[in-house]
Amino acid sequence: MLAKKHPELEKPVQIVKYMSLRESLQFAKFRRDINALDEASEKDNIRQEKEQARIDGRAEGRAEGHAEGHAEGLAVGLAEKLEIARKLKSKGLPMAEIIEITNISTEAAEKLFS
């Protein structure tokens, strides 16, 4: 993982053999620090991906809930309109007036009158 992100450290053994002991220790600490930063960065990326997935999931759930609620509301509204149309028909109103008052389709009114 370290060599992919930092190609200059690809062959640390060759680099270290030309260093003094103090430089070698500093280099080893440097490599540990880089590894720790890489791991922290990877963990942060995973955390961000999880957070984005959670946000996307909530948005999708809201959209589905909204669509279901809208469809249910339309169905209830249509049922109420048809009930009103039935009552108006029982009072003897003509089909054209029932369509105008309830705003139901001509097709629905024809079914009601048949």
LINRA-V216538 format. One record per residue. N is the residue number from 1. SS is DSSP state (@ for helix, = for strand, . for the rest). PHI is phi in whole degrees, 0 to 359 (NA if undefined). PSI is psi as a letter, one per 30 degrees, with the letter a starting at -180 (* if undefined). Layout:
BEGIN
n->(N/N)
ss->(SS/SS)
phi->(PHI/PHI)
psi->(PSI/PSI)
END
This chain:
BEGIN
n->(1/2/3/4/5/6/7/8/9/10/11/12/13/14/15/16/17/18/19/20/21/22/23/24/25/26/27/28/29/30/31/32/33/34/35/36/37/38/39/40/41/42/43/44/45/46/47/48/49/50/51/52/53/54/55/56/57/58/59/60/61/62/63/64/65/66/67/68/69/70/71/72/73/74/75/76/77/78/79/80/81/82/83/84/85/86/87/88/89/90/91/92/93/94/95/96/97/98/99/100/101/102/103/104/105/106/107/108/109/110/111/112/113/114)
ss->(./@/@/@/@/./@/@/@/././@/@/@/@/@/././././@/@/@/@/@/@/@/@/@/@/@/@/@/@/@/@/@/@/@/@/@/@/@/@/@/@/@/@/@/@/@/@/@/@/@/@/@/@/@/@/@/@/@/@/@/@/@/@/@/@/@/@/@/@/@/@/@/@/@/@/@/@/@/@/@/@/@/@/@/@/././././@/@/@/@/@/@/@/@/./././@/@/@/@/@/@/@/@/.)
phi->(NA/295/292/293/276/227/299/292/256/299/237/295/296/295/292/295/293/261/255/283/300/299/296/296/294/296/295/298/296/300/296/296/297/296/299/296/295/298/295/297/296/295/297/295/298/296/299/295/296/296/297/294/297/296/297/297/297/295/297/295/297/297/297/295/298/296/297/296/297/296/298/296/297/296/296/295/299/295/299/294/297/294/296/297/299/300/296/295/296/295/276/92/289/289/303/299/290/297/298/294/289/269/63/273/289/299/301/296/292/297/297/293/273/273)
psi->(e/e/e/e/f/i/f/f/g/e/i/f/e/e/e/e/f/g/l/l/e/e/e/e/e/e/e/e/e/e/e/e/e/e/e/e/e/e/e/e/e/e/e/e/e/e/e/e/e/e/e/e/e/e/e/e/e/e/e/e/e/e/e/e/e/e/e/e/e/e/e/e/e/e/e/e/e/e/e/e/e/e/e/e/e/e/e/e/e/f/f/g/k/l/e/e/e/e/e/e/e/f/h/l/l/e/e/e/e/e/e/e/f/*)
END
